Amino acid sequence: MTKKLIALALCLCMIFAMAGCSSSKIETYSEDDTASATTEPDASVPTDDEEADTDTAVEAQGYAAFDADEIVGTVNGSDVTWREYYYWLNYYTSYVQYLAASYGVTLSGWDAYELSSSYTNAEVVILNAQSAVSQYRAVEAMAEDYGVTLDEEDEELMESTYQSDVDTYAGDGDGEVTDEEIAAFEEYLAEQFMDLDLYNYLNKIQYLDEDLFLYLYGEDGSRVTDEEVAAYVEQNGLMAAKHILLMTVDSSTGEALTDEEIAEKEATIEELYAQLTAVEDQDEMIALFDELTAEYTEDTGYAYYPDGYIFAEGEMVEEFEDAVEALEEYQLSEIVESSYGYHIILRIPVDADATYTVSTTYGSYSLRYYIASDTFTALLDAYTTTAQNNAVWNDGFGTDTMELAAIFEL
């Protein structure tokens, strides 16, 4: 059985390949999503009432600002150490800077609002780090509620990953792991602001997440019933269609073809339409439609969607959507002209096991699998919200008290 990465969009990255494996957007949060409770100030964090030397702790830079094992808060009653918290703060600090640079945005300071209109740059980083910690605790809570534990395959895969990482990051790449290489790997983890316990924890949650999905929805979402698919299709207004497209614009430049070329395309599409409408038997017409599509269509997506597109409103060009919506299943449209060119469209039933068009942003998945993943993500989000609401961050580590500028330079 091959296991797949499912729902931890924020968190489940390869541990040593952090850039670019997070969510595609900066998450922002409402007041209701942020835990407001705090515990008594930790003794190692000076307060206004203490005559402490503030040249340590807050004024220290980076990881050394606090002891790695210092408890900075709790989520679902589980302690969060500075080591774990820093891992995510460091991740999101790097990520938001990368994201801003990608969009040509200069982050002027932690107190500015370039990442969100509601939260400062510092608050965006802190809230995302807290969300990541909460999401991991949420998976643990889900696993406990559903009685899901790591199985023998998980343990073997985790050990194999560990052995491979030791050999890759601290060994000579010969496939053999020595005691010296294990010791060097632990030193390497320390350089990455991590220890073996945190390394194992991050991997453990990944496999629990995958096991939960399989338990609830089966391999590739196979436990999602046809009735559940039908309800999802109805609720989200999904449609499915095939088409023959003859383009009137250059596919690489988007520029219009010459009048002569367009006239040739128009004549060809009319000839194809005449061939299709001349066939009275529906099955024969569908078979001919597929043959003509394979021979003539200029749709650049045909190679990826030979069985047609599944889509919701707003996901296709308007003329195409309007034409499909007006058709009955297996009904052929007249010639439709859009900004891309001339279409002949055949509406088809939504197939639960066909590729759902929007899913290819992250991979090629069936509609059934997409529904399972979407449902699972919603369930995990609910658990994560509960974990966030149950979070307690010690003084100096919450959004209202943490001095991110003292930890990370911007």
Secondary structure, 3 states (H helix, E strand, C coil): CCCCCCCCCCCCCCCCCCCCCCCCCCCCCCHHHCCCCCCCCCCCCCCCCCCCCCCCHHHCCHHHHCCCCCEEEEECCEEEEHHHHHHHHHHHHHHHHHHHHHCCCCCCCCCCCCCCCCCCHHHHHHHHHHHHHHHHHHHHHHHHHHCCCCCHHHHHHHHHHHHHHHHHHCCCCCCCCCHHHHHHHHHHHHHCCCCHHHHHHHHHHHHHHHHHHHHHHCHHHCCCCHHHHHHHHHHHCCEEEEEEEEECECCCCCCECCHHHHHHHHHHHHHHHHHHHCCCCHHHHHHHHHHHHHHHCCCCCCCCCCCCEEECCCCCCHHHHHHHHCCCCCCECCCEECCCEEEEEEECCCCCCCECHHHHHCCCCEHHHHHHHHHHHHHHHHHHHHHHHCCEECCCCCCCCCCHHHHCCC
